[in-house]
Amino acid sequence: MHVGLRRNRLDELIEKIESITIEDVSELANEFFLSDRIAVTVLGNLEGMKLTREQLAC
């Protein structure tokens, strides 16, 4: 493979990744993470921790 061709593809990939917006991520999260099916696992000191269902919702 020609080095120039490989660099161009890498540049294109980086450009596509950098073009992702918060809105894109939010839309995808809302599609895949249904708030009625959310679960959470926590490891560590839980003293004083309060987590509501609303805090977990997308």
Buried (B, 14 or more C-beta within 10 A) or exposed (E): EEEEEEEEEEEEEEEEEEEEEEEEEEEEEEEEEEEEEEEEEEEEEEEEEEEEEEEEEE
